[in-house]
Amino acid sequence: MADTNGNKNGFAVHVRNVTKTFGTGEAQVVALKGVDFDARMGELLMIVGPSGCGKTTLLSVIAGTLVFEAGEIDVFDSPLHRLKNREVTEFRKRNVGFIFQQFNLIPTLSILENVSVPLLINGVGRVKAEKKAREVLERMGLAGRENDRPTLLSGGQQQRVAIARALVHDPRLVICDEPTSALDKDTGAKIMELLRDVARHPDRCVIVVTHDNRVFKYADRMTEMEDGRVHKVHENYSQYEQKGNH
């Protein structure tokens, strides 16, 4: 691990005592209950646990897409808890890439245009953006498909486009929310192999929220959540499996 480029104690993400609630009064739900969490540079970290335990909420507050009420979150030495909304947005545009379960590609745009979007948002000119998008699509094995619409691709191909879009602006943090659950076993394995390769960059961190136990073996570490808290951290999949988790 390349600890020198990370956050406190060499971590890419450092979360302490974070609380997040939804609703008010009798309808109030505490989604995160004083969560402590860390993610390291150069690793693929999985967050696992039952539905409703707070996994996606934790992912969202780390990514800066959801405001939290209390606690501290540092991502690459940027204290999200101290930044203004505009500053969080700028940080996210430069440093975070997103990969979703349902791909979230824009159906009216070509593959090339979809992948170019993060660069255009960051102010890169169209010609330069499309050149970089072509390079990333080629790395994903999609050369020659640039002008196709997403609906012409298989699920696995669409997810590779989504990965290309997430990586095109060279983010240091890649956030993945159930990236394989809509895919068959073999395709999901190929996607996880891609993500594992992405995570090997010494200045990058990949965090995956998943229920898909078929892909747990690809994790460098696993964080178990339960009832809005981090329940246990396993240093590798073997340790997780030995505890009777399957």
ZIBELRA-V547447 format. One record per residue. N is the residue number from 1. SS is DSSP state (2 for helix, 1 for strand, 0 for the rest). PHI is phi in whole degrees, 0 to 359 (NA if undefined). OMEGA is omega in whole degrees, 0 to 359 (none if undefined). Layout:
N	SS	PHI	OMEGA
N	SS	PHI	OMEGA
This chain:
1	0	NA	180
2	0	266	188
3	2	295	187
4	2	293	182
5	2	266	189
6	0	266	185
7	0	261	179
8	2	305	179
9	2	59	176
10	2	83	181
11	1	268	174
12	1	286	180
13	1	234	183
14	1	226	184
15	1	245	179
16	1	224	171
17	1	54	183
18	1	275	178
19	1	239	176
20	1	220	177
21	1	239	174
22	1	236	178
23	0	78	180
24	0	223	176
25	2	59	181
26	2	293	181
27	2	272	184
28	0	291	177
29	1	235	177
30	1	269	185
31	1	278	177
32	1	236	188
33	1	243	179
34	1	68	186
35	1	283	168
36	1	249	187
37	1	201	175
38	1	224	173
39	1	226	187
40	1	260	171
41	0	294	173
42	0	72	181
43	0	234	169
44	1	254	182
45	1	254	177
46	1	257	172
47	1	252	184
48	1	234	180
49	0	149	184
50	0	293	176
51	0	303	178
52	0	83	183
53	0	275	177
54	0	109	184
55	2	301	183
56	2	292	176
57	2	297	178
58	2	298	178
59	2	302	184
60	2	291	179
61	2	287	176
62	2	295	181
63	2	283	180
64	0	81	178
65	0	265	181
66	0	222	180
67	0	280	178
68	0	247	187
69	0	277	186
70	1	214	179
71	1	105	183
72	1	228	173
73	1	228	174
74	1	248	177
75	1	234	183
76	0	51	178
77	0	68	174
78	1	259	181
79	1	280	183
80	2	301	182
81	2	290	179
82	2	253	184
83	0	274	173
84	0	285	182
85	2	307	181
86	2	297	181
87	2	290	176
88	2	296	179
89	2	299	179
90	2	296	178
91	2	300	182
92	2	296	181
93	2	300	184
94	2	273	195
95	2	244	188
96	1	239	172
97	1	244	185
98	1	244	174
99	1	231	188
100	1	243	178
101	0	301	184
102	0	263	173
103	0	72	178
104	0	56	174
105	0	280	180
106	0	273	190
107	0	296	182
108	0	276	179
109	0	258	175
110	1	290	177
111	2	302	180
112	2	300	180
113	2	294	178
114	2	302	183
115	2	289	181
116	2	286	189
117	2	307	182
118	2	300	179
119	2	290	178
120	2	297	178
121	2	299	180
122	0	274	174
123	0	88	177
124	0	284	179
125	0	295	186
126	2	300	182
127	2	297	180
128	2	293	180
129	2	297	182
130	2	290	176
131	2	296	179
132	2	295	180
133	2	299	178
134	2	298	180
135	2	298	182
136	2	291	178
137	2	297	178
138	2	296	178
139	2	296	180
140	0	275	179
141	0	78	185
142	0	242	176
143	0	300	181
144	0	95	180
145	0	254	189
146	0	304	185
147	0	268	179
148	0	286	171
149	1	275	182
150	2	305	184
151	2	294	179
152	2	273	183
153	0	256	174
154	0	288	178
155	2	301	180
156	2	295	178
157	2	293	178
158	2	297	179
159	2	292	176
160	2	293	174
161	2	297	179
162	2	297	177
163	2	294	178
164	2	301	178
165	2	297	181
166	2	291	186
167	2	260	193
168	0	297	180
169	0	260	176
170	0	53	180
171	0	289	177
172	0	272	178
173	1	240	178
174	1	248	184
175	1	253	184
176	1	235	180
177	1	252	181
178	0	51	187
179	0	288	184
180	0	240	189
181	0	292	177
182	0	266	186
183	0	243	175
184	0	287	188
185	2	302	183
186	2	294	179
187	2	294	178
188	2	300	179
189	2	296	179
190	2	295	178
191	2	295	180
192	2	292	176
193	2	297	176
194	2	298	182
195	2	294	178
196	2	295	176
197	2	296	178
198	2	301	183
199	2	290	183
200	0	287	177
201	0	295	186
202	0	293	181
203	0	248	183
204	0	223	177
205	1	224	177
206	1	243	178
207	1	243	184
208	1	240	169
209	1	266	183
210	0	205	168
211	0	259	192
212	0	278	184
213	2	292	176
214	2	293	186
215	2	247	181
216	2	303	185
217	2	296	181
218	2	276	183
219	0	283	169
220	0	283	174
221	1	221	180
222	1	228	176
223	1	250	178
224	1	269	174
225	1	249	179
226	1	206	175
227	0	53	174
228	0	79	180
229	1	225	170
230	1	283	184
231	1	273	184
232	1	198	176
233	1	242	180
234	1	251	185
235	0	287	174
236	0	195	182
237	2	294	181
238	2	300	178
239	2	297	179
240	2	297	182
241	2	293	181
242	2	294	178
243	0	280	178
244	0	90	178
245	0	267	181
246	0	224	none
